Amino acid sequence: MRTDMWGQFDELVSSSPRLIATVTAHNDDGTSSLTTYDGVQMRAFGQLDSPIPYNVWVRNGRVLEAAPNLPLVETTV
């Protein structure tokens, strides 16, 4: 039986992780220019109707949805 907790765990170990990035520009071809928290710049398909800059969740080169604008902390376990 699959539970929501298992689905959340599956997202963590997936081969295509969900990333958080900041949208820095909307491009004419329907893509968005993004910068991740560690400074990597990339493009992803999709645009949201929000004022730039804003945070989004990205997976497989596609903008999924808006992400909260909270401070990010990286922890090594």
Secondary structure, 3 states (H helix, E strand, C coil): CCCHHHHHHHHHCCCCCCEEEEEEEECCCCEEEEEECCCCEEEEECCCCCCCCEEEEEECCEEEEECCCCCCCCCCC
